[in-house]
Amino acid sequence: MRAQLDTLTTTRGWTMAGQVRCPGCGGRKLLHVTKVLDRAQGSSKTLAIAQKGAFRERSIGEFQVYICRGCWPSGTSPICRDGSAPDPGDPYR
């Protein structure tokens, strides 16, 4: 397992995070979302990979998102959702 982890760590340069460059268009203007929330059972939790333990699940890795501004559809902008505000009810949740 250690060898697999080392391999993944050294190949990080091929990602948007590692190169700070979009692999699609080559752009360098990226949006970085450091915490991705997931709605679960009426509350928000950080989206993560979990591993079952003896008594409860434990998080072993949280998701982050990189979005290229150049590849983002023109005429649209990212939407900021406030969890304390009522859900607008649109299909994009």
Buried (B, 14 or more C-beta within 10 A) or exposed (E): EEEEEEEEEEEEEEEBEEBEBBEEEEBEEBEEEEEEBEEEEEEEEEBBEEEEEEEEEEEEEEBEBEBBEEEBEEEEEEEEEEEEEEEEEEEEE
